[in-house]
C-alpha cells in the first residue's frame, strides 16, 4: 500500500514537471516578446 502511494506520487510529480518543462519555452517566448515591444 505504502509503495503504491509513493509510486503514484512520483508519477504525478513526473507528469507535472514534464508538463511544466514543455510549457516553459512558450512562457519564455511570450516574456521576450513583451520585453522587446
N, C-alpha and C positions, 0 to 999 in steps of 0.2 A: 504493500500500500504506500509506504513512505517513498519507495523508489519510483513508483508510478507518478506520484505527485511531483517529485523533484524533476523527473524526466519531462513532465508536461510543462512545468515552469520554465525549464531550459529551452524547450521547443518554442514556447510562446515568446521568450526573450529573443531567441534567434530570429524568429519571424519579424518581431518588432524592429530589430536592428537592421535586418536586410531591407525592410520596408523604408526605414529612415535613410539608409545609405543610398537607396535607389532614388529617393526624393531630393537628397542633398544638392546634386548638381543643378536641379531646377531652381531651388531656392537661391543658389549662388548666382546663377544667370540672372534671375529676377532682381536680386540685390544690385548686381553690377549695372544692369540697365537703369535702375532707379538712380544710382550714383552718377552715371555718365550723363543722364538727362539733367 
